[in-house]
Structures are given as C-alpha cells and as structure tokens.
Amino acid sequence: MANNNNSQKIEPSTQSQQSKKYSEDFIRFIKAAKESDNLVTMVLRCHLLTEYYMDKLLVAALSRGDILVDDDRCRFMFSDKLFVVESLNILPREIIDSLRKLNTLRNNCGHEQDYKILEGDVDKIGSPFGLTYLKIKKEEPEKELLFQTLMLIIARLSGQVDKYIQSKS
C-alpha cells in the first residue's frame, strides 16, 4: 500500500466521515469474503484491510505519518508498519500479536503454491484474543471459523483506530 493517495491527516470536521468510511470498508470486506469460497483470498483481503487501518493509524499518530504510507520512496512493508504501530503503544497486545500471525499466514499463502489453510493456522491468528476466540471456535462451524476470526481482528482493529482518531480531535 505504498501509493495510497486516500491517506490524509484526519481533521475533527471529518471525523464522522472517516468513521463512515471505515464502516464502508468493513462492509465491503464482509461482502467480498462471503462471496468467496477461497480461504486464501479471504486472508489476503483481510490483510489488505488491516494494512489500510494501520496506515490510517500511522497518519493520525505521527506528525508526518503520510511519509510512511504515501511516499513512493518509502517502502514500508506490513511488518515494518506493525513495528511502528507497536512502538507507539496505541493498540492492545492481542491485536498486535494477531496481526503479526496474520502477516505470517498471508506470507505463507502468498509464497507457497497451493497453500492449504488449516485449523491450526486459524488458531494462531485467533488465539491472542483468548476466551473470545475460544467462544467463536466452539460456536462456529469449521467452515465459518476463519471468516469469524478475521471479522474479530478487523472489528477490534477498526474500533481501536476509530477510538484513537476520535481521541485526537
């Protein structure tokens, strides 16, 4: 996401517009994920959306965060952005840990031909959420487990990003 021209400093007057934009992106992910039976595609879409939220967080948290997410000279990868976000101490540990595991899963999917996502992979990205994840795992059918786990990650991340941006206004 090195060249995302939609990144901008978030001013208080655009706060409700930004929340609406996050909601639209979240809904777009849900729709796309539900339409796809391909688990790898679901992971890739979730990874892109979580990177989008991290970009918004970096832009809001750093006085020139736009340099990290918009400048073509800066080639920050997902893992680099995650380290910066972690160093800012804005997100709870479970989100950071889950995003790190999601990035590993995404790399496995992207670099290994015919990668099969197994329950153990889902456990790795969901386990940082503790009892919340265990409840999802117990209640959801196996074919829904990945989708519901990705939804958990996105919901928690988007909520924290929105909360942080609102606190800055």
Residue frames relative to the residue before (quaternion, step in Angstrom):
aa qw qx qy qz dx dy dz
M 1.0000 0.0000 0.0000 0.0000 0.00 0.00 0.00
A 0.1942 0.8336 -0.4990 0.1357 3.55 1.04 0.71
N 0.7959 0.2447 -0.1367 0.5367 3.59 0.95 -0.69
N 0.2093 0.7749 -0.5578 0.2110 3.55 0.40 1.26
N 0.2094 -0.8253 0.5150 0.0989 3.56 -0.13 1.26
N 0.5687 0.5985 -0.3907 0.4072 3.61 1.22 -0.07
S 0.5297 0.6186 -0.4239 0.3962 3.62 1.23 -0.20
Q 0.1383 0.7721 -0.6075 0.1255 3.51 -1.00 0.86
K 0.5846 -0.5261 0.4503 0.4228 3.53 -1.27 0.28
I 0.3330 -0.7532 0.5370 0.1826 3.52 -0.91 0.91
E 0.1906 -0.7867 0.5833 0.0669 3.53 -0.54 1.21
P 0.6445 -0.5468 0.3589 0.3960 3.60 -1.11 0.58
S 0.6428 0.5459 -0.3382 0.4177 3.61 1.00 -0.72
T 0.7220 0.4094 -0.2461 0.5005 3.59 1.18 -0.42
Q 0.3337 0.7890 -0.4703 0.2123 3.58 1.29 0.10
S 0.7037 0.4392 -0.2880 0.4785 3.63 0.77 -0.92
Q 0.6061 0.5359 -0.3556 0.4679 3.59 1.08 -0.63
Q 0.6521 0.5127 -0.3166 0.4600 3.57 0.99 -0.83
S 0.6347 0.5173 -0.3336 0.4672 3.60 0.95 -0.81
K 0.6408 0.5153 -0.3212 0.4698 3.57 0.99 -0.81
K 0.6328 0.5327 -0.3252 0.4584 3.59 1.01 -0.83
Y 0.6374 0.5130 -0.3295 0.4711 3.60 0.96 -0.84
S 0.6513 0.5207 -0.3129 0.4548 3.57 0.93 -0.89
E 0.6495 0.5136 -0.3154 0.4636 3.58 0.97 -0.85
D 0.6538 0.5035 -0.3134 0.4700 3.58 0.97 -0.82
F 0.6284 0.5345 -0.3179 0.4673 3.56 1.04 -0.81
I 0.6674 0.4915 -0.2882 0.4795 3.58 0.92 -0.94
R 0.6291 0.5304 -0.3313 0.4616 3.59 1.01 -0.79
F 0.6371 0.5116 -0.3306 0.4724 3.60 1.01 -0.77
I 0.6403 0.5307 -0.3317 0.4453 3.58 0.88 -0.94
K 0.6760 0.5005 -0.2963 0.4525 3.56 0.84 -0.98
A 0.6829 0.4860 -0.2883 0.4630 3.58 0.84 -0.98
A 0.6688 0.5004 -0.3031 0.4588 3.58 0.94 -0.85
K 0.6625 0.5055 -0.3070 0.4597 3.58 0.96 -0.81
E 0.6620 0.5070 -0.3033 0.4612 3.59 1.11 -0.68
S 0.7017 0.4531 -0.2578 0.4856 3.57 1.19 -0.45
D 0.2690 -0.7368 0.5977 0.1657 3.54 -0.99 0.88
N 0.5723 0.6075 -0.3609 0.4161 3.54 1.32 -0.21
L 0.3653 -0.7668 0.4900 0.1961 3.57 -0.46 1.20
V 0.6121 0.5456 -0.3507 0.4524 3.58 1.06 -0.71
T 0.6395 0.5174 -0.3227 0.4682 3.59 0.94 -0.85
M 0.6259 0.5399 -0.3274 0.4578 3.57 1.00 -0.82
V 0.6612 0.4958 -0.3005 0.4761 3.60 0.93 -0.90
L 0.6640 0.5098 -0.3122 0.4492 3.59 0.88 -0.90
R 0.6580 0.5014 -0.3093 0.4691 3.59 0.97 -0.83
C 0.6433 0.5115 -0.3180 0.4726 3.57 0.99 -0.80
H 0.6317 0.5384 -0.3219 0.4555 3.57 0.97 -0.86
L 0.6546 0.5071 -0.3103 0.4669 3.58 0.93 -0.86
L 0.6772 0.4892 -0.2969 0.4624 3.56 0.92 -0.89
T 0.6553 0.4911 -0.3319 0.4683 3.61 0.93 -0.73
E 0.6222 0.5164 -0.3489 0.4738 3.59 1.07 -0.61
Y 0.5963 0.5566 -0.3457 0.4637 3.58 1.07 -0.73
Y 0.6760 0.4811 -0.2911 0.4763 3.60 0.91 -0.92
M 0.6331 0.5128 -0.3370 0.4718 3.60 1.00 -0.72
D 0.6155 0.5402 -0.3448 0.4587 3.58 1.02 -0.76
K 0.6572 0.5051 -0.3082 0.4669 3.58 0.92 -0.90
L 0.6452 0.5200 -0.3128 0.4643 3.56 1.02 -0.80
L 0.6603 0.5054 -0.3060 0.4637 3.59 0.93 -0.86
V 0.6418 0.5172 -0.3186 0.4681 3.57 0.98 -0.82
A 0.6946 0.4709 -0.2728 0.4705 3.59 0.97 -0.83
A 0.7337 0.4683 -0.2388 0.4306 3.58 0.96 -0.85
L 0.7596 0.3337 -0.1813 0.5281 3.58 1.06 -0.68
S 0.5530 -0.6403 0.4091 0.3419 3.56 -0.92 0.85
R 0.7787 0.1245 -0.1018 0.6065 3.62 1.14 -0.50
G 0.0933 0.8338 -0.5317 0.1161 3.54 0.89 0.97
D 0.5440 0.6313 -0.3903 0.3913 3.54 1.20 -0.51
I 0.5793 0.5816 -0.3791 0.4271 3.60 1.13 -0.55
L 0.6786 0.5027 -0.2902 0.4502 3.58 0.98 -0.82
V 0.7876 0.3450 -0.1747 0.4797 3.59 0.99 -0.74
D 0.7709 0.3795 -0.1987 0.4713 3.62 1.11 -0.50
D 0.6462 0.5576 -0.3250 0.4072 3.57 1.04 -0.73
D 0.4339 -0.7276 0.4739 0.2402 3.58 -0.65 1.11
R 0.5978 0.5655 -0.3658 0.4348 3.60 1.18 -0.39
C 0.6818 0.4381 -0.2671 0.5215 3.56 1.23 -0.49
R 0.1129 -0.8179 0.5637 0.0206 3.56 -0.54 1.15
F 0.0890 0.8119 -0.5677 0.1028 3.57 0.72 1.04
M 0.2576 -0.7510 0.5921 0.1379 3.50 -0.85 1.01
F 0.7395 -0.3993 0.3007 0.4508 3.56 -1.33 0.18
S 0.6910 0.4851 -0.2918 0.4495 3.59 0.79 -0.99
D 0.6224 0.5302 -0.3391 0.4653 3.61 1.06 -0.68
K 0.6566 0.5030 -0.3015 0.4743 3.55 0.93 -0.92
L 0.6408 0.5332 -0.3235 0.4477 3.55 0.99 -0.82
F 0.6365 0.5152 -0.3314 0.4686 3.61 1.01 -0.76
V 0.6513 0.4976 -0.3216 0.4741 3.59 0.96 -0.80
V 0.6463 0.5072 -0.3190 0.4726 3.59 0.90 -0.89
E 0.6465 0.5138 -0.3196 0.4648 3.58 0.94 -0.85
S 0.6692 0.5082 -0.3049 0.4482 3.60 0.93 -0.87
L 0.6271 0.5318 -0.3325 0.4619 3.59 1.18 -0.50
N 0.2779 -0.8078 0.4756 0.2096 3.58 1.32 -0.29
I 0.3411 0.7515 -0.4829 0.2929 3.56 0.99 0.92
L 0.7620 0.3535 -0.1814 0.5113 3.57 0.97 -0.86
P 0.5498 -0.6005 0.4606 0.3535 3.57 -1.13 0.60
R 0.6723 -0.5333 0.3525 0.3732 3.55 -1.18 0.69
E 0.6637 0.5249 -0.3351 0.4143 3.62 0.87 -0.88
I 0.6350 0.5075 -0.3406 0.4724 3.61 1.05 -0.61
I 0.6360 0.5217 -0.3250 0.4666 3.58 0.93 -0.88
D 0.6857 0.4888 -0.2902 0.4546 3.58 0.81 -1.00
S 0.6632 0.5030 -0.3047 0.4629 3.56 0.95 -0.84
L 0.6480 0.5085 -0.3186 0.4690 3.59 0.99 -0.81
R 0.6245 0.5294 -0.3419 0.4614 3.58 1.01 -0.72
K 0.6694 0.4766 -0.2912 0.4899 3.61 0.98 -0.85
L 0.6112 0.5386 -0.3446 0.4666 3.59 1.06 -0.72
N 0.6493 0.5154 -0.3188 0.4595 3.58 0.96 -0.82
T 0.6276 0.5185 -0.3304 0.4776 3.59 1.03 -0.75
L 0.6599 0.4968 -0.3073 0.4724 3.58 0.92 -0.89
R 0.6318 0.5280 -0.3285 0.4627 3.58 0.97 -0.83
N 0.6591 0.4994 -0.3116 0.4682 3.59 0.93 -0.85
N 0.6226 0.5220 -0.3409 0.4730 3.59 1.00 -0.73
C 0.6712 0.4983 -0.2898 0.4661 3.58 0.93 -0.92
G 0.7250 0.4678 -0.2433 0.4431 3.56 0.94 -0.90
H 0.7831 0.3615 -0.1696 0.4768 3.56 1.10 -0.62
E 0.7037 0.3750 -0.2658 0.5417 3.58 1.24 -0.16
Q 0.4012 -0.7284 0.5056 0.2297 3.53 -0.56 1.19
D 0.8511 0.0936 -0.1126 0.5042 3.55 -0.98 0.93
Y 0.1909 0.7948 -0.5498 0.1719 3.58 1.04 0.74
K 0.2103 -0.7658 0.5993 0.1008 3.55 -0.93 0.96
I 0.3078 -0.7437 0.5668 0.1760 3.55 -0.74 1.08
L 0.1529 -0.8050 0.5723 0.0335 3.53 -0.70 1.16
E 0.6924 -0.4633 0.3458 0.4317 3.56 -1.28 0.28
G 0.6143 0.5633 -0.3404 0.4353 3.59 1.06 -0.70
D 0.6136 0.5330 -0.3381 0.4744 3.58 1.11 -0.68
V 0.6615 0.4970 -0.2963 0.4771 3.55 0.96 -0.92
D 0.6161 0.5476 -0.3385 0.4538 3.58 1.02 -0.79
K 0.6487 0.5319 -0.3253 0.4365 3.59 0.94 -0.83
I 0.7270 0.4120 -0.2639 0.4817 3.60 0.86 -0.84
G 0.7044 0.4680 -0.2690 0.4610 3.59 1.12 -0.54
S 0.5931 0.6427 -0.3599 0.3250 3.58 1.02 -0.75
P 0.5845 0.5740 -0.4110 0.3999 3.67 0.97 -0.47
F 0.6612 0.5037 -0.3047 0.4652 3.61 1.21 -0.41
G 0.4227 -0.7748 0.4125 0.2255 3.56 1.31 0.29
L 0.8634 -0.0329 0.0511 0.5008 3.54 -0.89 -1.03
T 0.5808 0.5737 -0.3801 0.4348 3.59 1.09 -0.61
Y 0.6771 0.4739 -0.2865 0.4846 3.56 0.94 -0.90
L 0.6448 0.5292 -0.3321 0.4403 3.59 0.91 -0.86
K 0.6236 0.5284 -0.3329 0.4701 3.58 1.07 -0.70
I 0.6366 0.5096 -0.3211 0.4816 3.59 0.97 -0.87
K 0.6678 0.5184 -0.3013 0.4411 3.57 0.86 -0.97
K 0.6703 0.4993 -0.2910 0.4656 3.56 1.01 -0.81
E 0.7575 0.4287 -0.2075 0.4465 3.59 0.94 -0.92
E 0.7209 0.4594 -0.2545 0.4521 3.58 1.04 -0.68
P 0.4960 -0.6110 0.5108 0.3462 3.56 -1.10 0.63
E 0.6825 -0.5289 0.3218 0.3883 3.55 -1.14 0.66
K 0.6852 0.4954 -0.3021 0.4402 3.60 0.90 -0.85
E 0.6865 0.4573 -0.2780 0.4922 3.62 1.22 -0.36
L 0.4770 0.7193 -0.4213 0.2784 3.58 1.24 -0.40
L 0.6678 0.4882 -0.3191 0.4625 3.61 0.81 -0.90
F 0.6564 0.5168 -0.3193 0.4474 3.60 0.82 -0.95
Q 0.6987 0.4698 -0.2813 0.4605 3.59 0.80 -0.98
T 0.6304 0.5218 -0.3309 0.4700 3.60 1.08 -0.65
L 0.6503 0.4959 -0.3122 0.4835 3.58 0.98 -0.81
M 0.6179 0.5375 -0.3343 0.4663 3.57 1.07 -0.75
L 0.6245 0.5403 -0.3303 0.4572 3.57 1.01 -0.80
I 0.6568 0.5097 -0.3060 0.4639 3.57 0.89 -0.95
I 0.6969 0.4729 -0.2820 0.4595 3.57 0.78 -1.02
A 0.6505 0.5197 -0.3274 0.4467 3.59 0.91 -0.86
R 0.6835 0.4774 -0.2950 0.4668 3.58 0.86 -0.91
L 0.6687 0.4976 -0.3042 0.4612 3.58 0.92 -0.90
S 0.6851 0.4790 -0.3046 0.4565 3.60 0.77 -0.95
G 0.6312 0.5338 -0.3307 0.4552 3.58 1.04 -0.73
Q 0.6700 0.4901 -0.2940 0.4739 3.58 0.96 -0.85
V 0.6333 0.5192 -0.3319 0.4682 3.59 1.00 -0.80
D 0.6639 0.5016 -0.3005 0.4662 3.57 0.88 -0.94
K 0.6423 0.5259 -0.3079 0.4649 3.59 0.96 -0.89
Y 0.6645 0.5001 -0.3039 0.4647 3.59 0.92 -0.90
I 0.6748 0.4913 -0.3033 0.4596 3.57 0.83 -0.93
Q 0.6415 0.5104 -0.3279 0.4695 3.59 0.99 -0.73
S 0.6495 0.5194 -0.3232 0.4516 3.60 1.02 -0.71
K 0.6422 0.5354 -0.3122 0.4512 3.58 1.19 -0.51
S 0.6526 0.5386 -0.3177 0.4279 3.59 1.19 -0.42
